[in-house]
Amino acid sequence: MSKSTAANRYALALFQLAQKHDQLASVEEDLREVKAVFKENGDLQALLALPKLSLDRKKEIVRELFGQANPLVVNMLQVLLDRKRINETVAVITEFTALTNDAKGIADAKVFSTRPLTDEERSSISTAFARKVGKQSLRIENEIDPSLIGGIRLQIGNRIFDSSVSAKLDRLKKQLIG
């Protein structure tokens, strides 16, 4: 969860609006794209924070870039501009995603493996570990980490499940050495 109270409030307001208008799925999908754009283009956030640029011009830039997105998403970005909180965009989206995940019983998980996971492996990992964290399913992001040697390391929030060969070797080493 974000440490920003403002981000929490904006995310909750957007979540309630999207829920009220039965648009949670489309808003969440569009927010993922917006988040990717903001993360990949630090210059965009810097541009939108420039005091020399008029508020109307900043809103015009947002409409040009995200005009195809759900109107609730575009309005949220414009409200953030109005309130001089455009730097909170990624935090708001992170909070919104957490709210929708809680509502759907889904948790985000990072799975580190030595190779890309197949759909069948993703499904079985989701089924097995979702129950352990009290969720219905996991949304898995797979990251390749050759240093694991074999097996997987799974991170769900602040919990880590490590069944990698390298972790097992480390534990064995500690037992043998003391």
PLY file of the C-alpha trace (Angstrom):
ply
format ascii 1.0
element vertex 178
property float x
property float y
property float z
element edge 177
property int vertex1
property int vertex2
end_header
0.00 0.00 0.00
1.06 3.54 -0.70
2.23 5.82 2.08
0.51 8.82 0.51
-2.81 9.73 2.10
-3.70 11.77 -0.97
-3.05 8.82 -3.29
-5.25 6.64 -1.07
-8.10 9.15 -1.24
-7.93 9.66 -5.00
-7.72 5.90 -5.59
-10.69 5.22 -3.31
-12.78 7.92 -5.02
-11.93 6.54 -8.47
-12.63 2.98 -7.29
-16.05 3.95 -5.93
-16.92 5.83 -9.15
-15.80 2.96 -11.36
-17.73 0.49 -9.22
-20.84 2.68 -9.27
-20.75 2.90 -13.08
-19.81 -0.80 -13.45
-16.54 0.07 -15.20
-13.94 -1.45 -12.85
-12.40 -3.70 -15.50
-12.00 -1.05 -18.19
-10.70 1.55 -15.72
-8.18 -0.91 -14.30
-6.98 -1.89 -17.77
-6.55 1.74 -18.82
-4.79 2.59 -15.56
-2.24 -0.17 -16.20
-1.41 1.50 -19.51
-1.21 4.95 -17.90
1.09 3.57 -15.20
3.36 2.03 -17.83
3.53 5.33 -19.71
4.38 7.29 -16.56
6.99 4.76 -15.43
8.69 4.51 -18.83
8.62 8.25 -19.55
9.92 10.26 -16.62
9.97 13.25 -18.95
6.17 13.21 -19.14
5.78 13.67 -15.41
8.45 16.40 -15.48
6.64 18.13 -18.37
3.29 18.03 -16.59
4.90 19.46 -13.44
6.47 22.43 -15.25
5.19 25.69 -13.75
5.79 27.54 -17.07
3.19 25.37 -18.83
-0.38 26.56 -18.35
-2.91 24.27 -16.69
-5.02 24.28 -19.86
-2.03 23.16 -21.95
-1.25 20.37 -19.46
-4.86 19.16 -19.64
-4.69 19.30 -23.42
-1.54 17.11 -23.36
-3.32 14.59 -21.11
-6.34 14.53 -23.44
-4.07 14.02 -26.47
-2.10 11.20 -24.84
-4.91 9.40 -23.04
-7.99 10.47 -25.02
-8.84 6.87 -25.91
-8.86 5.83 -22.25
-11.94 5.54 -20.08
-13.30 9.05 -19.30
-12.99 8.34 -15.57
-9.24 7.82 -16.02
-8.82 11.02 -18.03
-10.87 12.96 -15.48
-8.74 11.58 -12.64
-5.57 12.73 -14.38
-7.07 16.18 -14.90
-8.11 16.41 -11.25
-4.56 15.50 -10.26
-3.34 18.31 -12.51
-5.86 20.74 -10.97
-4.70 19.85 -7.46
-1.01 19.93 -8.44
-0.65 16.24 -7.58
0.27 14.77 -10.96
3.39 13.34 -9.28
1.02 11.04 -7.32
-0.26 9.31 -10.49
1.66 6.05 -10.10
0.82 5.86 -6.37
-2.88 6.43 -7.10
-2.85 3.67 -9.71
-1.02 1.30 -7.34
-3.65 1.96 -4.65
-6.50 1.53 -7.15
-5.06 -1.82 -8.23
-4.83 -2.94 -4.60
-8.49 -1.99 -4.06
-9.67 -3.87 -7.15
-7.53 -6.89 -6.26
-9.07 -6.99 -2.78
-12.56 -6.72 -4.25
-11.86 -9.60 -6.66
-9.91 -11.75 -4.21
-6.74 -11.50 -6.29
-3.16 -10.89 -5.17
-0.25 -9.73 -7.32
2.71 -12.09 -7.26
6.20 -12.01 -8.71
7.55 -15.40 -9.62
11.29 -15.58 -10.18
12.36 -18.56 -12.26
15.26 -19.65 -14.44
13.04 -19.75 -17.53
9.65 -18.38 -18.62
6.73 -20.19 -16.99
4.17 -22.03 -19.10
0.47 -21.23 -18.70
-0.02 -24.56 -16.94
2.76 -23.75 -14.44
1.31 -20.29 -13.82
-2.08 -21.80 -13.17
-0.80 -24.42 -10.73
1.33 -21.85 -8.86
-1.67 -19.52 -8.66
-3.92 -22.26 -7.32
-1.43 -23.55 -4.76
-0.24 -20.24 -3.33
-3.49 -18.25 -3.52
-4.94 -20.43 -0.77
-1.86 -19.83 1.41
-2.43 -16.07 1.35
-6.23 -16.24 1.57
-7.00 -15.17 -2.00
-8.92 -16.76 -4.84
-6.14 -16.41 -7.41
-2.82 -14.74 -8.15
-1.94 -12.35 -10.95
1.55 -13.59 -11.78
4.40 -11.51 -13.14
7.25 -13.80 -14.20
10.84 -12.57 -13.92
13.80 -14.56 -15.15
16.64 -15.00 -12.62
19.36 -17.46 -13.71
21.06 -17.20 -10.29
18.30 -19.41 -8.83
19.88 -22.42 -10.58
16.47 -24.16 -10.49
13.08 -23.99 -8.77
11.20 -20.76 -8.10
11.04 -17.87 -5.68
7.60 -16.33 -5.19
6.89 -12.90 -3.73
3.34 -11.97 -2.73
3.28 -8.59 -1.07
5.89 -8.78 1.67
5.83 -12.60 1.87
8.47 -14.65 0.09
8.27 -18.37 -0.65
11.67 -19.62 -1.80
12.06 -23.13 -3.16
14.98 -22.33 -5.45
18.01 -24.57 -5.64
20.29 -21.68 -4.67
18.28 -21.06 -1.46
18.40 -24.75 -0.60
22.16 -24.77 -1.14
22.52 -21.70 1.09
20.51 -23.38 3.86
22.59 -26.54 3.53
25.80 -24.50 3.66
24.64 -22.77 6.87
23.79 -26.13 8.45
27.16 -27.62 7.56
29.26 -24.61 8.50
27.18 -23.61 11.50
0 1
1 2
2 3
3 4
4 5
5 6
6 7
7 8
8 9
9 10
10 11
11 12
12 13
13 14
14 15
15 16
16 17
17 18
18 19
19 20
20 21
21 22
22 23
23 24
24 25
25 26
26 27
27 28
28 29
29 30
30 31
31 32
32 33
33 34
34 35
35 36
36 37
37 38
38 39
39 40
40 41
41 42
42 43
43 44
44 45
45 46
46 47
47 48
48 49
49 50
50 51
51 52
52 53
53 54
54 55
55 56
56 57
57 58
58 59
59 60
60 61
61 62
62 63
63 64
64 65
65 66
66 67
67 68
68 69
69 70
70 71
71 72
72 73
73 74
74 75
75 76
76 77
77 78
78 79
79 80
80 81
81 82
82 83
83 84
84 85
85 86
86 87
87 88
88 89
89 90
90 91
91 92
92 93
93 94
94 95
95 96
96 97
97 98
98 99
99 100
100 101
101 102
102 103
103 104
104 105
105 106
106 107
107 108
108 109
109 110
110 111
111 112
112 113
113 114
114 115
115 116
116 117
117 118
118 119
119 120
120 121
121 122
122 123
123 124
124 125
125 126
126 127
127 128
128 129
129 130
130 131
131 132
132 133
133 134
134 135
135 136
136 137
137 138
138 139
139 140
140 141
141 142
142 143
143 144
144 145
145 146
146 147
147 148
148 149
149 150
150 151
151 152
152 153
153 154
154 155
155 156
156 157
157 158
158 159
159 160
160 161
161 162
162 163
163 164
164 165
165 166
166 167
167 168
168 169
169 170
170 171
171 172
172 173
173 174
174 175
175 176
176 177
